[in-house]
Amino acid sequence: MSRRTDRVNELLRAEISDIIRREARDPRLEVMLSITNVETSDDMRHAKVFVSVFGTAEERTEVMRALKAGKPFYQRLLRQRLPDLRLIPDLAFVSDESIERGQRLTNVLNELAREREP
């Protein structure tokens, strides 16, 4: 990835996070969630937005539905907030379970450490 792509990815991640936190009014988004990463295509026309949801599987499903339904709203606000970008990429929200996997792994390691103690 180029430096420009990295900067655009980070800018989009920060702006989308801010929009969801401050502007979105969907009650399904009131759970704890985090935009963990954004990956834009080489031509900057498409972006995968990785979302981590701290909650149940049902809450995760509802959050993803809410984000997909609000996509035109987010795109419009990004266009207003980032006038220097010639093109606002088409957003695709993807569930990111890496934080949950990391937490499960930490729990397993802690359990193994407790078992080894005399």
Secondary structure, DSSP 8 states (H G I E B T S, - for coil): --HHHHHHHHHHHHHHHHHHHHT---GGG-SEEEEEEEEE-TTSSEEEEEEEEES-HHHHHHHHHHHHHTHHHHHHHHHHH-TT-S---EEEEEE--HHHHHHHHHHHHHHHHHHH--
